[in-house]
Amino acid sequence: MQEILSKLEKMTAMELSELVKAIEEKFGVTAAAPTMMAGPAAAAETAQVEEKTEFNVELISSGDKKIQVIKVIREMTGLGLKEAKDLVDKCPSTVKESVPKEEALKMKAQIEEAGGQADLK
């Protein structure tokens, strides 16, 4: 049990969300709290959280391939070399705000392929 909990602690919010969906599909259950007990305000809050479609892409670390990460950041943002380098030097820093989910996931993957670490907020 402790091993599972320690693995869950290391997962990002996106990974945890995907895990919950996979468990729901596999076992035919739902992780949603009963709305009768929670009340209408809580149900509305839950609906807003589930419908999040825009994310901020945050650079957590450039890793040991800083130059490659700077190149990727320049491509994504259109920043000049100095501005992109400053953004990478000041980790954690927001690369782009209010990005649609698919684009945000793609940006995160590109940063990670270049050797950096990114997260979606």
HELIX and SHEET records of a PDB file:
HELIX    1   1 GLN A    2  GLU A    9  1                                   8    
HELIX    2   2 ALA A   13  PHE A   27  1                                  15    
HELIX    3   3 THR A   35  ALA A   38  1                                   4    
HELIX    4   4 PRO A   40  GLU A   50  1                                  11    
HELIX    5   5 LYS A   66  THR A   77  1                                  12    
HELIX    6   6 LEU A   81  ASP A   89  1                                   9    
HELIX    7   7 LYS A  101  GLU A  113  1                                  13    
SHEET    1   A 3 SER A  93  PRO A 100  0                                        
SHEET    2   A 3 GLU A  54  SER A  61 -1                                        
SHEET    3   A 3 GLN A 117  LEU A 120 -1                                        
END                                                                             
